[in-house]
């Protein structure tokens, strides 16, 4: 009986939203690669293309903001201020558009 209890539980293959207790699972595992939105931020052209892609992709608003934030933060760490500002202004544009939509509903 104690052997079964002492054995460590395995991580689930698919994402369950929960991290098993005592698990050494990595934070940035991609449990659903089909859902991944790839971003590029090496050049200004790449950043603009990524912003266009994020705006047209069918994802929730929060997910779009999250994707643009990742691009902005990574660009800033790499010292690419212009690229970071492209992502930041795209986030502001999304927020502005969303604000207009919520005002119309009221």
C-alpha distances in whole Angstrom, upper triangle without the diagonal:
4,5,6,7,9,11,14,15,18,21,23,26,28,29,27,29,26,25,21,20,20,22,25,26,30,32,35,33,35,33,35,38,40,41,42,46,47,49,52,54,56,59,61,61,57,57,59,58,54,55,57,54,52,55,55,51,49,47,47,49,46,45,48,49,46,47,50,49,47,50,52,50,49,53,54,51,53,57,58,59,61,58,56,59,59,55,56,59,57,55,58,59,56,56,59,59,56,58,61,59,57,61,62,59,60
4,5,5,6,9,12,14,17,20,22,25,28,28,27,28,25,23,20,18,18,20,22,25,28,30,33,32,34,32,35,38,40,40,41,45,46,48,50,52,54,57,59,60,56,55,58,56,53,54,56,53,51,54,54,50,49,46,46,48,45,44,47,48,44,45,49,47,45,48,50,47,47,51,51,49,51,54,56,57,59,56,54,57,57,54,54,58,56,53,56,58,55,55,58,58,55,57,60,58,57,60,62,59,60
4,5,5,6,10,12,15,18,21,23,26,27,26,28,25,23,19,18,17,18,21,23,27,29,32,30,32,30,33,36,38,39,39,43,44,46,49,50,52,55,57,58,54,53,56,55,51,53,55,51,50,52,53,49,48,45,45,47,44,43,46,47,43,44,47,46,44,47,49,46,46,49,50,48,49,53,54,56,58,55,53,56,56,53,53,57,55,52,55,57,54,54,58,58,55,57,60,58,57,60,61,59,60
4,6,5,9,10,13,16,18,20,23,24,23,25,22,20,17,16,16,17,20,21,25,27,30,28,30,27,30,33,35,36,37,40,42,44,47,48,50,54,55,56,52,51,54,52,49,50,52,49,47,50,50,46,45,42,42,44,42,40,44,44,41,42,45,44,42,45,47,45,44,48,49,46,48,52,53,54,56,53,51,54,54,50,51,54,52,50,53,55,51,51,55,55,52,54,57,55,54,57,58,56,57
4,6,8,9,13,16,18,21,23,23,22,23,20,18,15,14,14,15,18,20,24,26,29,27,29,27,30,33,35,35,36,40,41,43,46,47,49,53,54,55,51,50,53,52,48,49,51,48,46,49,49,45,44,41,41,43,40,39,42,43,39,40,44,42,40,43,45,43,43,46,47,45,47,50,51,53,55,52,50,52,53,49,50,53,51,48,51,53,50,50,53,53,50,52,55,53,52,55,57,54,55
4,6,9,12,15,18,21,24,24,23,24,21,19,15,13,12,14,16,19,22,25,28,26,29,27,30,33,36,36,36,40,41,43,45,46,48,52,53,54,50,50,52,51,48,49,51,48,46,49,49,46,45,42,42,44,40,39,42,43,39,40,43,42,39,43,44,42,41,45,46,43,45,48,50,51,54,51,49,52,52,48,49,52,51,48,51,53,50,50,54,54,51,53,56,54,53,56,58,56,57
4,6,9,13,15,18,21,21,21,22,19,17,13,13,12,12,15,17,20,23,25,24,26,24,27,30,32,33,33,37,38,40,42,44,46,49,51,51,48,47,50,48,45,47,49,45,44,47,47,43,42,40,40,42,39,37,40,41,37,38,41,40,38,41,43,40,39,43,44,42,43,47,48,50,52,49,47,50,50,46,47,51,49,46,50,51,48,48,52,52,49,52,55,53,51,55,56,54,55
4,6,9,12,15,18,18,18,19,16,14,10,10,9,9,11,13,17,19,22,20,22,21,24,27,29,30,30,33,34,36,39,40,42,46,47,48,44,44,46,45,41,43,45,42,40,43,43,40,39,36,36,38,35,33,37,37,34,34,38,36,34,37,39,36,36,40,40,38,40,43,44,46,48,45,43,46,46,43,44,47,45,43,46,48,45,45,49,48,46,48,51,49,48,52,53,51,52
4,7,9,12,15,15,14,16,13,11,8,9,9,8,11,12,16,18,20,18,20,18,21,24,27,27,27,31,32,34,37,39,41,44,46,46,42,42,44,43,39,41,43,39,37,40,41,37,36,33,33,35,33,31,34,35,31,32,36,34,32,35,37,35,35,38,39,37,39,42,43,45,47,43,42,45,44,41,42,45,43,41,44,45,42,42,46,46,43,45,48,46,45,49,50,48,49
4,6,9,12,13,13,15,13,11,8,10,10,8,10,10,14,16,18,15,17,15,18,21,23,24,25,28,29,32,34,36,38,41,43,43,39,39,42,40,37,38,40,37,35,38,38,34,33,31,31,34,31,29,32,33,30,30,33,32,30,33,35,33,32,36,37,35,37,40,41,43,44,41,39,43,42,39,40,43,41,39,42,43,40,41,44,44,42,44,47,45,44,48,49,47,49
4,6,9,9,10,12,10,8,7,10,10,7,9,8,11,13,14,12,14,11,15,17,20,20,21,24,26,28,31,33,35,38,40,40,36,35,38,36,33,35,36,33,31,34,34,31,30,27,28,30,27,25,28,29,26,26,30,29,26,29,32,30,29,33,34,32,34,37,38,39,41,38,36,39,38,35,36,39,37,35,38,39,37,37,41,40,38,40,43,41,41,44,45,43,45
4,6,7,7,10,9,9,8,12,13,11,12,10,13,14,15,12,13,10,13,16,18,18,19,23,25,27,30,33,35,38,39,39,35,35,37,35,32,33,35,31,30,32,32,28,27,25,26,28,26,24,27,28,25,25,29,28,26,29,32,30,30,33,35,33,35,38,38,40,41,37,36,39,38,34,36,38,36,34,37,38,35,36,39,39,36,39,41,39,39,42,43,41,43
4,7,9,12,12,12,12,15,16,13,14,11,13,15,15,11,11,8,10,13,15,16,17,21,22,25,28,31,33,36,37,37,33,33,35,33,30,32,33,29,28,31,30,27,26,24,25,28,26,23,26,28,24,24,28,28,25,28,31,30,29,32,34,33,34,37,37,39,40,36,35,38,37,33,35,38,35,33,37,37,34,35,39,38,36,39,41,39,39,42,43,41,43
4,6,9,11,11,12,16,18,15,16,13,14,14,14,11,10,6,8,11,13,13,15,18,20,23,27,29,32,34,36,35,31,31,33,31,28,29,30,27,25,28,27,23,22,20,21,24,22,20,23,25,22,22,26,26,24,26,29,28,27,31,33,32,33,36,36,37,38,34,33,36,34,31,33,35,32,31,34,34,31,32,36,35,32,35,37,35,35,39,39,37,40
4,6,8,9,11,15,16,14,15,11,12,12,12,10,9,6,8,11,13,12,14,17,19,22,25,28,30,33,34,34,30,29,31,29,26,27,28,25,23,26,26,22,21,18,19,21,19,17,20,22,19,19,23,23,21,24,26,25,25,28,30,29,31,34,34,35,36,32,31,33,32,29,30,32,30,28,31,32,28,29,33,32,30,32,35,32,32,36,37,35,37
4,5,8,10,13,16,14,16,13,14,14,15,13,12,9,11,15,16,15,17,20,23,25,28,31,33,36,37,37,33,32,34,32,29,29,31,28,25,28,28,24,22,20,19,22,20,18,22,23,20,21,25,24,23,26,28,27,27,31,32,31,33,36,36,37,38,35,33,35,34,30,31,34,31,29,32,33,29,30,33,33,30,32,35,32,32,35,36,34,36
4,7,10,13,15,14,15,13,13,12,13,12,12,10,12,15,17,15,16,19,22,24,27,29,32,34,35,35,32,30,32,31,27,28,29,26,24,26,26,23,21,18,17,20,17,16,19,20,17,19,22,22,20,24,26,25,25,28,30,29,31,34,34,34,35,32,30,32,32,28,29,31,29,26,29,30,27,27,31,30,27,30,32,30,29,33,34,32,34
4,6,9,12,11,13,11,13,12,14,13,14,12,15,18,20,18,19,22,24,26,29,31,34,36,37,38,34,33,35,34,30,30,32,30,27,29,30,26,25,22,21,23,20,19,23,23,20,21,25,24,22,26,28,26,26,30,31,30,32,35,35,36,37,34,32,34,34,30,31,33,31,29,32,33,30,30,33,33,30,32,35,33,32,36,37,35,36
4,6,9,7,9,8,10,9,12,12,14,12,15,18,21,20,20,23,24,26,29,30,33,36,37,38,34,33,35,34,30,31,33,31,28,31,32,28,27,24,23,25,22,21,24,24,21,22,25,24,22,26,27,25,26,29,30,28,31,34,34,35,37,34,32,34,34,31,31,34,33,30,33,34,32,31,35,35,32,35,38,36,35,38,40,38,39
4,6,5,9,8,12,12,15,14,16,14,18,21,23,22,23,26,28,29,32,34,36,39,41,41,37,36,39,38,34,35,37,34,32,34,35,32,30,27,27,29,26,24,28,28,25,26,29,28,26,29,31,29,29,33,33,32,34,37,38,39,41,38,35,38,38,34,35,38,36,34,37,38,35,35,39,39,36,38,41,39,38,42,43,41,42
4,5,9,10,13,14,17,17,19,18,21,24,27,26,26,29,30,32,35,36,38,41,42,43,40,38,41,40,36,37,40,37,34,37,38,35,33,30,30,31,28,27,30,30,26,28,31,29,27,31,32,30,30,34,34,32,35,38,39,40,42,39,37,39,40,36,37,40,38,35,38,40,37,37,41,41,38,40,43,41,40,43,45,43,44
4,7,9,12,14,17,17,20,19,22,25,28,27,27,30,31,32,34,36,37,41,42,43,40,39,41,41,37,38,41,38,35,38,39,36,35,32,32,33,30,28,32,31,28,29,32,30,28,31,33,30,30,34,34,32,34,37,38,39,42,39,37,40,40,37,37,40,39,37,39,41,39,38,42,43,40,42,45,44,42,46,48,46,47
4,5,9,11,14,13,16,15,19,21,24,24,24,27,27,29,31,33,34,38,40,40,37,36,39,38,34,35,38,35,33,36,37,33,33,30,29,31,28,26,29,29,26,26,30,28,25,29,30,28,27,31,32,30,32,35,36,37,40,37,35,38,38,34,35,38,37,35,38,39,37,37,41,41,38,41,44,42,41,45,46,45,46
4,6,9,12,12,15,15,19,21,24,24,23,26,26,27,29,30,32,35,37,38,35,34,37,36,32,34,36,34,32,35,36,33,32,30,30,31,28,26,29,28,25,25,28,26,24,27,29,26,25,29,29,27,29,32,33,35,37,34,33,36,36,33,34,37,36,34,37,39,36,36,40,41,38,41,44,42,42,45,47,45,47
4,6,9,8,11,11,15,17,20,20,19,22,22,24,26,28,29,33,35,35,32,31,34,33,29,31,33,30,28,31,32,29,29,26,26,28,25,22,25,25,22,22,25,24,21,24,26,24,23,27,28,25,27,30,31,33,35,32,30,33,33,30,31,34,33,31,34,36,33,34,37,37,35,38,41,39,39,42,44,42,44
4,6,6,10,11,14,15,19,18,17,19,20,21,23,24,26,29,31,32,28,27,30,29,26,28,30,28,26,29,30,27,27,24,25,26,23,21,23,23,19,19,22,21,18,21,23,20,19,23,24,22,23,27,28,29,31,28,27,30,30,27,28,31,30,28,31,33,31,31,35,35,33,36,39,38,37,41,42,41,43
4,6,9,11,14,15,18,17,15,17,18,19,21,22,24,27,29,30,26,25,28,27,24,25,28,25,23,26,27,24,25,22,22,22,19,17,20,19,16,16,19,17,15,18,20,17,17,21,21,20,21,25,25,27,29,26,24,27,27,24,25,28,27,24,28,30,27,28,31,32,30,32,35,34,34,37,39,38,39
4,6,9,12,12,15,14,12,14,14,15,18,19,21,24,26,26,23,22,25,24,20,22,24,22,20,23,25,22,22,19,20,21,18,16,18,18,14,14,17,16,13,15,18,16,15,18,20,18,19,23,23,25,26,23,22,25,25,21,23,26,24,23,26,28,25,26,30,30,29,31,34,33,33,36,38,37,39
4,6,9,10,13,13,11,14,15,16,19,21,23,26,28,28,24,24,26,25,22,24,26,23,21,24,25,22,22,20,21,22,20,17,19,20,16,16,19,18,15,18,21,19,18,21,23,21,23,26,26,28,29,26,25,28,27,24,26,29,27,25,29,30,27,28,32,32,30,33,36,34,34,38,39,38,40
4,6,6,9,9,8,11,12,15,17,20,22,25,27,26,23,22,25,23,19,21,23,20,18,22,22,19,19,17,18,20,18,15,17,19,15,14,18,18,15,17,20,19,18,21,23,22,23,26,26,28,29,25,24,27,26,23,25,27,25,24,27,28,26,27,30,30,28,31,34,32,32,36,37,36,38
4,6,9,9,10,13,15,18,21,23,26,28,30,29,26,25,27,25,22,24,25,22,20,23,23,19,19,17,18,21,19,16,19,20,17,17,20,20,18,20,23,23,22,25,27,26,27,30,30,31,32,28,27,30,29,26,27,30,27,26,29,30,27,28,32,31,29,32,34,33,33,36,37,36,38
4,6,6,7,11,13,16,20,22,25,27,29,28,24,24,25,23,20,22,23,19,18,21,20,16,16,14,16,19,18,15,17,19,17,16,19,20,18,20,23,23,22,25,27,27,27,30,30,31,31,28,27,29,28,24,27,29,26,25,28,28,25,27,30,29,27,31,33,30,31,35,35,34,36
4,5,5,9,10,14,17,20,22,25,26,25,21,21,23,21,18,20,21,17,16,20,19,15,16,15,17,20,19,15,17,19,17,15,18,20,17,18,22,22,20,23,26,25,25,29,27,29,29,26,25,28,26,23,26,28,25,24,28,28,25,27,30,29,28,31,33,31,32,35,36,35,38
4,6,9,11,14,17,21,23,25,26,25,21,22,23,20,17,19,19,16,15,18,17,13,13,13,16,19,18,15,16,19,17,15,19,21,19,19,23,24,22,24,27,27,28,30,29,31,30,26,26,28,26,23,26,28,24,24,27,27,24,26,29,27,26,30,31,29,30,34,34,33,36
4,7,10,13,16,20,22,24,25,24,20,20,21,19,16,17,17,14,13,15,15,11,10,9,12,15,15,11,13,16,14,12,16,18,16,17,20,21,20,23,25,26,26,29,27,28,28,24,24,26,24,21,23,25,21,21,24,24,21,23,26,24,23,26,28,26,27,30,31,30,33
4,6,9,13,16,19,21,22,21,17,17,18,16,13,15,16,12,11,15,14,11,12,11,13,15,15,11,12,14,12,10,13,15,13,14,17,18,17,19,22,22,22,25,24,25,25,21,21,23,21,18,21,22,19,19,23,22,20,22,25,24,23,26,28,27,28,31,32,31,34
4,6,10,13,16,18,18,17,14,13,15,12,9,11,12,9,8,11,11,9,10,10,13,14,14,10,10,12,11,8,11,13,11,11,15,16,15,17,20,20,20,23,21,22,22,18,18,20,18,15,18,19,16,16,20,19,17,20,22,21,21,24,26,25,26,29,30,30,32
4,7,10,13,15,16,15,11,11,13,11,8,11,12,9,9,13,13,11,14,13,16,17,16,13,12,14,13,9,11,13,11,10,14,15,13,15,18,18,18,21,19,20,20,16,16,19,17,14,18,19,16,17,21,20,19,21,24,23,23,27,28,27,29,32,32,33,35
4,7,10,12,12,12,8,8,10,9,6,9,11,9,9,12,14,12,15,14,17,17,16,13,12,13,12,8,9,11,9,7,11,12,11,11,15,16,15,17,15,17,16,12,13,15,13,11,14,16,14,15,18,18,17,20,22,22,22,25,27,27,28,31,32,32,35
4,6,8,9,9,5,6,9,8,6,9,12,11,11,14,16,15,18,18,20,20,19,17,15,16,15,11,11,13,11,8,11,12,10,10,13,14,13,15,13,15,14,10,12,14,12,11,15,16,15,16,19,19,19,22,24,24,25,27,29,29,31,33,34,35,37
4,6,7,8,5,5,9,9,8,10,13,13,13,16,18,18,21,20,22,21,20,18,16,16,15,12,10,12,10,7,9,10,8,7,10,12,10,11,9,11,10,7,9,11,10,9,13,14,14,15,18,19,19,21,23,24,25,27,29,29,31,33,34,35,38
4,7,8,6,7,11,11,11,13,15,16,16,19,21,21,24,24,25,24,24,22,19,19,19,16,14,15,13,10,12,13,10,8,11,12,9,11,9,12,11,8,11,13,12,13,16,17,17,19,21,22,22,25,27,27,28,31,32,33,35,37,38,39,41
4,5,5,6,9,10,11,13,14,15,17,19,20,21,25,24,26,25,25,23,20,20,20,17,15,17,15,12,13,15,12,10,13,14,12,12,9,11,9,7,10,12,11,12,15,16,16,18,20,21,22,24,26,26,28,30,31,32,34,36,37,39,41
4,5,5,6,9,10,11,12,14,15,17,19,20,24,24,25,23,24,22,19,19,19,17,14,16,16,12,12,15,14,10,13,15,13,13,9,10,7,6,9,10,8,10,13,13,13,16,18,18,19,22,23,23,25,27,28,29,32,33,34,36,38
4,5,5,6,9,10,11,12,14,16,17,18,22,23,25,23,24,22,19,20,20,17,15,18,17,13,14,17,16,13,16,18,16,16,13,14,11,9,12,13,10,12,15,15,14,17,19,18,20,23,23,23,25,28,28,29,32,33,34,36,38
4,6,5,6,9,10,10,12,14,16,16,20,20,22,21,22,20,17,18,18,14,13,15,14,11,13,15,13,11,15,17,15,16,12,14,12,9,12,13,10,11,15,15,14,16,19,18,19,22,23,23,25,27,28,29,31,33,34,35,38
4,5,5,6,9,10,11,12,14,15,19,19,20,19,19,17,14,14,15,12,10,12,12,8,9,12,11,9,12,15,14,14,11,12,10,6,8,10,7,7,11,11,10,13,15,15,16,18,20,20,22,24,25,26,28,30,31,32,35
4,5,5,6,9,10,11,13,14,18,18,20,18,20,18,14,15,16,13,11,14,14,11,12,15,15,13,16,18,17,17,14,14,11,8,11,11,7,8,11,11,9,12,14,13,14,18,18,18,20,23,23,24,27,28,29,31,33
4,5,5,6,9,10,11,12,16,17,19,18,20,17,14,16,17,13,12,15,15,12,14,17,16,15,18,20,19,19,16,17,14,11,14,14,11,11,14,14,12,14,17,15,16,19,20,19,21,24,25,25,27,29,30,31,34
4,5,5,6,9,10,10,14,14,16,16,16,14,11,13,13,10,9,12,12,9,11,14,13,13,16,18,17,18,15,16,14,11,12,13,10,9,12,13,10,12,15,14,14,17,19,18,19,22,24,23,26,28,29,30,32
4,5,5,6,9,10,13,13,15,13,15,13,9,11,12,9,7,11,12,9,11,14,14,13,16,19,18,19,16,16,14,11,11,12,8,7,10,10,7,9,12,11,10,14,15,15,16,19,20,20,22,25,25,27,29
4,6,5,6,9,12,13,15,14,16,15,11,13,15,12,11,15,15,13,15,18,18,17,20,22,22,22,19,19,17,14,15,15,11,11,13,12,9,12,14,12,12,15,16,15,17,20,20,20,23,25,25,26,29
4,5,5,6,10,11,14,14,15,13,10,13,14,11,11,14,14,13,15,18,18,17,20,22,22,23,20,21,19,15,16,17,13,12,15,15,11,13,16,14,13,17,18,17,18,21,22,21,23,26,26,27,30
4,6,5,8,8,11,10,12,9,6,9,10,8,8,11,12,11,13,16,16,16,19,21,21,22,20,20,18,15,15,16,13,10,13,13,9,10,13,12,10,14,16,14,15,18,19,18,20,23,24,24,27
4,6,8,9,11,9,12,11,7,10,12,10,10,13,15,14,15,18,19,19,21,24,24,25,22,21,19,17,17,16,13,11,13,13,9,10,12,10,8,12,13,11,12,16,16,15,18,20,21,21,24
4,6,9,11,11,14,13,10,13,15,13,13,17,18,16,18,21,22,22,24,26,26,27,24,24,22,19,20,20,16,15,17,16,12,14,16,13,11,15,16,14,14,18,18,17,19,22,22,22,26
4,6,9,10,13,10,8,12,13,11,12,16,16,16,18,21,21,21,24,26,26,27,25,25,23,20,20,21,18,16,18,18,14,14,17,15,13,16,18,16,15,19,20,18,20,23,23,23,26
4,7,9,12,10,9,13,14,13,14,17,18,18,20,23,23,24,26,28,29,30,28,28,27,23,23,24,21,18,20,20,16,16,19,17,14,16,18,16,15,19,19,17,19,22,21,21,24
4,7,8,6,7,10,11,10,12,15,15,16,19,20,21,22,24,26,27,29,27,27,26,23,22,22,20,17,18,19,15,14,17,16,13,15,17,15,14,17,19,16,18,21,21,21,24
4,6,5,7,9,10,11,13,14,16,17,19,20,22,23,25,26,28,29,27,27,26,23,22,22,20,17,18,19,15,13,16,15,11,13,15,14,11,15,16,14,15,18,19,18,21
4,5,5,6,9,10,11,12,14,16,17,18,20,21,23,25,26,27,25,24,24,21,19,19,18,15,15,15,12,10,12,12,8,9,12,11,8,12,14,12,13,16,17,17,19
4,5,5,6,9,10,10,12,14,15,16,18,20,21,22,24,26,24,23,23,21,19,19,18,15,15,16,13,10,13,14,10,10,14,13,11,13,16,15,15,18,20,19,21
4,5,5,6,9,10,11,13,14,15,17,18,20,21,23,25,23,23,23,20,18,19,18,14,15,16,14,11,14,15,11,13,16,15,13,16,19,17,18,21,22,22,24
4,5,5,6,9,10,11,12,14,16,17,18,20,21,23,21,20,20,17,15,16,14,11,12,13,10,8,12,12,9,10,14,13,12,15,17,16,17,20,21,21,24
4,6,5,6,9,10,10,12,14,15,16,18,20,21,19,18,18,16,14,14,13,10,10,11,9,6,9,10,8,9,12,12,11,14,17,16,17,20,21,21,23
4,6,5,6,9,10,11,12,14,15,17,18,20,19,19,19,16,14,15,15,11,11,14,12,9,13,14,12,12,16,16,15,17,20,20,20,23,25,24,26
4,5,5,6,9,10,11,12,14,16,17,19,17,17,17,14,13,14,13,9,11,13,11,10,13,14,12,14,17,17,16,19,21,21,22,25,26,26,28
4,5,5,6,9,10,11,12,14,15,17,15,14,14,11,9,11,9,6,7,10,8,7,10,11,10,12,15,15,15,18,20,20,21,24,25,26,28
4,5,5,6,8,10,10,12,14,15,14,14,14,12,9,11,11,7,7,11,10,8,11,13,12,13,16,17,17,19,21,22,22,25,27,27,29
4,5,5,6,8,10,11,12,14,13,14,15,12,10,13,12,9,10,14,13,11,15,16,15,16,19,20,20,22,25,25,25,28,30,30,32
4,6,5,6,9,10,11,12,11,11,12,9,7,10,9,7,9,12,11,11,14,15,15,17,19,20,20,23,25,25,26,29,30,31,33
4,6,5,6,9,10,11,9,9,10,7,4,7,8,5,6,10,10,10,12,14,14,15,18,19,20,22,24,25,26,28,30,31,32
4,5,5,6,9,10,10,10,12,10,7,10,12,9,9,13,13,12,15,17,17,18,21,22,22,24,27,27,28,30,32,33,34
4,5,5,6,9,9,10,12,10,8,12,12,10,12,15,15,15,18,20,20,21,23,25,25,27,29,30,30,33,35,35,37
4,5,5,6,5,7,9,6,5,9,10,9,11,14,14,14,17,19,19,21,23,24,25,27,29,30,31,33,35,36,37
4,5,5,5,6,9,8,6,9,11,10,11,14,15,15,17,19,20,21,23,25,25,27,29,30,31,33,35,36,37
4,5,8,9,12,11,9,13,15,13,14,17,18,18,20,23,23,24,26,28,28,30,32,33,34,36,38,39,40
4,6,9,11,10,10,13,14,14,15,18,19,19,22,24,24,25,28,29,30,31,34,35,36,38,40,41,42
4,6,9,9,9,11,14,14,15,17,19,19,21,23,24,25,27,29,30,31,33,35,36,37,39,41,42
4,6,5,6,9,10,11,12,15,16,17,19,20,22,23,25,26,28,29,31,32,34,35,37,39,40
4,6,5,6,9,10,10,12,14,15,16,18,20,21,22,24,26,27,29,30,32,33,35,37,38
4,5,5,6,9,10,11,13,14,15,17,19,20,21,23,25,26,27,29,31,32,34,35,37
4,5,5,7,9,10,11,13,15,16,17,19,20,21,23,25,26,28,29,31,33,34,36
4,5,5,6,9,10,11,12,14,16,17,18,20,21,23,25,26,27,29,31,32,34
4,5,5,6,8,10,10,12,14,15,16,18,20,21,23,24,26,27,29,31,32
4,5,5,6,9,10,11,12,14,15,17,18,20,21,23,25,26,28,29,31
4,6,5,6,9,10,11,12,14,15,17,18,20,21,23,25,26,28,29
4,5,5,6,9,10,11,12,14,15,17,19,20,21,23,25,26,28
4,5,5,6,9,10,10,12,14,15,17,19,20,21,23,25,26
4,5,5,6,9,10,11,12,14,16,17,19,20,22,23,25
4,5,5,6,9,10,11,12,14,15,17,19,20,22,23
4,5,5,6,9,10,10,13,14,15,17,19,20,22
4,5,5,6,9,10,11,13,14,16,17,19,21
4,5,5,6,9,10,11,12,14,16,17,19
4,5,5,6,9,10,11,12,15,16,17
4,5,5,6,9,10,11,13,15,16
4,5,5,6,9,10,11,13,15
4,5,5,6,9,10,11,13
4,5,5,6,9,10,11
4,6,5,6,9,10
4,6,5,7,9
4,5,5,7
4,5,5
4,6
4
